């Protein structure tokens, strides 16, 4: 049971059975993380605002709830676990034994447009792997991501005939289309083209010679991607390995560069295209059967530590606990 009457827009209370089911889910997922060698961290709900200026884009900064406290300090409510964790650990990397496996759970608060399934305060569970071989770490974290989603959904009712039943996981690489966008549209038009491809506008993609990106997720000829072709080729291999491993588990894995077209790294594109978050390598998102809401998202974010004068590879993800509860307790919607 949830009660929202009298509460601010975008927040709700979980009572009785809803609270019990959330705690049980948290316990199951936390147990799996502990088994894989991840240690829990507890982070504060309040922090200073200034440290986040170099870590987040304008859009993400605007989502933070900030206020001046009684001492005149500009504070923020926790809007994201990953940058908070990075800023706390970056000064101490020399003291830490890497690779480091961490996980967290708790509420985040963001000022964002409301729509069905999206709140302004919501519960997250996530994991981070710092250090180690990057390719190996990416595959390990994707495997963990899949296993957590499958654990969350293991009590879901069996789908009836005609209903979708597979989790859909989309893989991409931040900045994968940057060179192709600049070549196809020029510096002035590339940011708009990135947005159009992310919106699946076939006409715009076709004019720029990128129709395959919208229609099948990546170009038939990877060489049109320029310097990122090798990274995308590696991603296709990763997709194939994971697809084979999860073939019978109800997970569909696809490479879709259009999904992450706005996650540009080239500043000539990213400023206008609205760069997504802080990822600078692998990116991924998972969707429940028959929905457009992401159950969880993740990726590689080495540049966060570099911006904090740290030298550490990092990859992680977060999942929305409320959406995972629906995955495990409600039948898929066709």
C-alpha positions in Angstrom: 0.0 0.0 0.0 1.3 3.5 -0.9 0.0 6.7 0.5 0.8 10.0 -1.2 -2.0 12.4 0.0 -0.5 15.5 1.6 3.1 14.7 0.5 5.1 16.9 -2.0 4.7 16.1 -5.7 6.8 13.2 -6.8 7.2 11.4 -3.5 5.2 8.7 -1.7 5.2 6.5 1.3 5.5 2.7 1.3 3.5 1.1 4.1 2.7 -2.4 5.3 3.0 -5.0 2.5 4.8 -2.6 0.1 7.5 -1.9 2.7 7.9 -5.5 3.6 8.3 -6.6 -0.1 10.9 -3.9 -0.7 13.0 -4.9 2.3 12.8 -8.6 1.2 13.9 -7.7 -2.3 16.7 -5.6 -0.9 17.8 -8.5 1.3 17.9 -10.9 -1.6 19.8 -8.6 -3.9 22.2 -7.6 -1.2 22.9 -11.2 -0.4 23.8 -11.9 -4.0 26.1 -8.9 -4.1 27.8 -10.0 -0.9 28.3 -13.4 -2.4 30.1 -11.8 -5.3 32.5 -10.0 -3.0 30.9 -6.6 -2.9 30.9 -4.6 0.3 28.2 -2.2 1.3 28.8 1.5 1.7 26.4 3.9 3.5 26.4 7.4 2.0 24.9 10.6 3.5 21.7 12.2 2.1 23.3 15.7 2.3 26.5 17.0 0.7 28.0 20.3 -0.4 27.0 21.5 -3.9 30.4 22.8 -5.2 32.2 19.4 -5.6 29.6 18.4 -8.2 30.1 21.2 -10.7 33.0 19.4 -12.5 31.3 16.0 -12.2 27.8 16.6 -13.7 26.5 18.2 -16.8 24.2 21.2 -16.7 21.1 19.1 -16.9 22.1 16.8 -14.1 23.1 19.8 -12.0 19.7 21.3 -12.5 18.1 18.2 -11.2 19.8 18.5 -7.8 17.7 19.9 -5.0 19.9 22.5 -3.3 19.5 25.0 -0.5 21.4 27.2 1.9 21.7 25.8 5.4 21.8 27.9 8.6 25.6 28.2 8.4 25.3 29.8 4.9 26.6 26.7 3.1 25.1 25.6 -0.2 24.0 22.0 0.2 22.4 19.4 -2.0 20.2 16.4 -1.4 21.7 13.2 -2.7 20.7 12.9 -6.4 23.2 10.2 -7.5 25.3 7.7 -5.5 28.1 7.3 -8.1 29.6 10.9 -8.2 29.3 11.1 -4.4 31.2 7.9 -3.9 33.8 8.9 -6.4 34.5 12.3 -4.8 34.9 10.6 -1.4 37.3 7.9 -2.6 39.4 9.9 -5.2 41.7 11.5 -2.6 42.4 8.1 -1.0 43.1 5.9 -4.1 46.7 5.4 -3.0 45.5 3.9 0.3 43.0 1.5 -1.2 43.6 -2.0 -2.5 42.2 -2.3 -6.0 40.1 -3.7 -7.5 37.5 -2.5 -5.1 33.9 -3.8 -5.2 31.2 -1.7 -3.5 27.5 -1.6 -3.4 24.9 0.8 -2.0 21.1 1.1 -1.5 18.9 4.1 -0.5 16.9 7.0 -1.8 17.9 9.6 -4.3 16.0 12.8 -5.0 16.0 14.6 -8.4 13.8 17.4 -9.8 12.7 15.8 -13.0 9.5 15.8 -15.1 6.9 13.4 -13.8 5.5 10.6 -15.9 4.0 7.1 -15.1 6.6 5.1 -13.3 8.9 8.0 -12.6 9.1 9.8 -9.2 11.3 12.5 -7.8 12.3 10.5 -4.8 12.9 6.8 -5.4 15.0 4.0 -4.1 18.1 2.7 -5.8 20.4 -0.3 -5.4 23.7 -0.2 -7.3 27.2 -1.6 -7.5 30.6 -0.2 -8.5 33.9 -1.9 -9.5 37.0 0.3 -9.3 40.3 -0.8 -10.8 41.3 -3.9 -12.6 41.4 -4.8 -16.3 38.7 -2.7 -18.1 37.4 -5.2 -20.5 37.2 -7.9 -17.9 35.5 -5.5 -15.4 32.9 -4.4 -18.0 32.0 -8.1 -18.6 31.9 -8.9 -14.9 29.6 -6.0 -14.1 27.2 -6.7 -17.0 27.0 -10.3 -15.8 26.3 -9.1 -12.3 23.7 -6.7 -13.7 21.9 -9.5 -15.5 22.0 -11.8 -12.5 20.5 -9.1 -10.2 17.7 -8.4 -12.7 17.0 -12.1 -13.0 17.0 -12.5 -9.2 14.5 -9.6 -8.9 12.2 -11.2 -11.4 12.4 -14.8 -10.5 9.0 -14.8 -8.7 7.2 -13.0 -11.6 4.2 -14.9 -13.0 4.7 -16.9 -16.1 3.6 -14.9 -19.2 0.6 -16.0 -21.0 0.5 -16.6 -24.8 1.2 -13.4 -26.7 2.9 -11.5 -23.8 6.5 -10.4 -24.0 8.6 -12.2 -21.5 12.3 -11.3 -22.1 14.3 -8.6 -20.4 15.8 -6.3 -23.1 19.3 -5.0 -22.4 20.7 -2.4 -24.7 24.5 -1.9 -25.0 26.4 1.1 -26.4 29.6 3.1 -26.3 29.7 6.8 -25.2 30.8 8.9 -28.2 30.6 6.0 -30.6 28.9 8.1 -33.3 30.8 11.3 -32.8 33.0 11.1 -35.9 30.2 9.8 -38.0 27.9 12.6 -36.9 30.5 15.3 -37.7 31.2 13.7 -41.1 27.5 13.4 -41.9 26.3 16.8 -40.7 29.2 19.1 -40.0 30.1 20.7 -36.8 27.1 23.1 -36.7 24.4 20.4 -37.4 26.0 17.4 -35.6 24.3 18.1 -32.2 20.8 18.2 -33.7 21.6 15.1 -35.8 22.6 13.3 -32.6 19.2 14.2 -31.0 17.3 13.1 -34.2 19.1 9.8 -34.3 18.4 9.3 -30.6 14.7 10.0 -31.4 14.8 7.3 -34.2 14.2 9.8 -37.1 15.0 7.7 -40.1 15.0 10.5 -42.6 17.7 12.5 -40.8 19.8 9.4 -40.3 19.5 8.4 -43.9 20.6 11.8 -45.2 23.7 11.5 -43.0 24.5 8.0 -44.2 23.6 6.5 -40.8 20.3 4.8 -41.6 21.7 1.4 -40.3 22.2 3.0 -36.9 18.5 3.7 -36.5 17.3 0.6 -38.2 19.6 -2.1 -36.8 21.5 -0.3 -34.0 25.0 0.0 -35.7 26.5 0.4 -39.2 27.0 -2.5 -41.4 30.4 -1.1 -42.2 31.9 -0.1 -38.9 34.7 1.9 -40.6 32.3 4.8 -40.9 32.6 5.2 -37.1 36.3 6.1 -37.5 38.3 5.8 -34.3 35.5 4.1 -32.3 35.0 1.2 -34.8 37.3 -1.0 -32.7 35.4 -0.3 -29.5 32.1 -1.1 -31.2 33.5 -4.3 -32.7 34.6 -5.4 -29.2 31.1 -4.5 -28.0 29.5 -6.8 -30.6 31.8 -9.6 -29.4 30.7 -9.0 -25.8 27.1 -9.1 -26.9 27.6 -12.5 -28.5 29.3 -14.0 -25.5 26.7 -12.8 -23.1 23.8 -13.7 -25.4 25.2 -17.3 -25.5 25.5 -17.4 -21.7 22.0 -16.0 -21.1 20.2 -17.6 -24.1 17.9 -19.7 -21.8 17.5 -17.1 -19.1 15.0 -14.7 -20.8 17.5 -11.9 -21.5 17.7 -10.3 -25.0 20.9 -8.4 -25.6 21.4 -5.9 -28.4 23.9 -3.3 -29.5 22.0 0.0 -30.2 24.2 3.0 -30.8 21.1 5.1 -31.5 20.0 4.6 -27.9 23.1 6.5 -26.7 23.6 8.9 -29.7 23.3 11.9 -27.4 26.0 10.6 -25.1 28.6 12.4 -27.1 32.2 12.9 -25.9 33.4 15.4 -28.5 32.7 18.9 -27.1 31.5 20.1 -30.5 28.6 17.8 -30.2 28.0 17.2 -26.5 27.2 20.8 -25.5 24.3 20.9 -28.0 23.2 17.3 -27.9 22.7 17.1 -24.1 25.4 14.6 -23.1 23.9 11.8 -20.9 25.5 11.7 -17.5 29.2 11.0 -16.9 29.8 7.8 -18.9 32.8 7.7 -21.2 32.9 4.1 -22.4 30.5 1.2 -22.2 26.9 2.2 -21.6 23.9 -0.1 -20.9 20.3 0.0 -19.9 17.7 -2.7 -19.2 14.0 -2.6 -19.9 11.2 -4.7 -18.5 8.9 -6.6 -21.0 6.5 -4.3 -22.7 7.8 -1.1 -21.1 9.9 1.9 -22.0 11.1 2.6 -18.5 14.6 1.6 -17.7 14.9 -0.9 -14.8 18.6 0.0 -14.5 21.4 1.8 -16.2 25.1 1.7 -16.0 28.5 2.2 -17.7 32.1 3.1 -17.5 33.0 6.5 -15.9 36.8 6.7 -15.7 36.6 10.5 -16.5 34.9 11.1 -13.2 38.0 10.1 -11.3 40.2 12.0 -13.7 38.2 15.2 -13.1 38.9 14.6 -9.4 42.7 14.2 -10.1 42.4 10.5 -9.5 43.7 7.7 -11.7 41.2 4.8 -11.5 39.1 2.8 -14.0 35.5 2.5 -12.9 32.3 0.8 -14.1 29.0 0.5 -12.3 25.2 0.5 -12.5 22.1 1.3 -10.5 18.6 -0.2 -10.5 15.3 1.3 -9.4 14.0 -0.8 -6.6 10.3 0.2 -7.1 10.5 -0.9 -10.8 12.3 -4.2 -9.8 9.4 -4.8 -7.4 7.0 -4.5 -10.2 9.1 -6.8 -12.3 9.0 -9.5 -9.6 5.3 -9.2 -8.6 3.3 -8.1 -11.6 2.7 -9.9 -14.9 4.3 -8.2 -18.0 2.1 -5.8 -19.9 1.8 -6.5 -23.6 
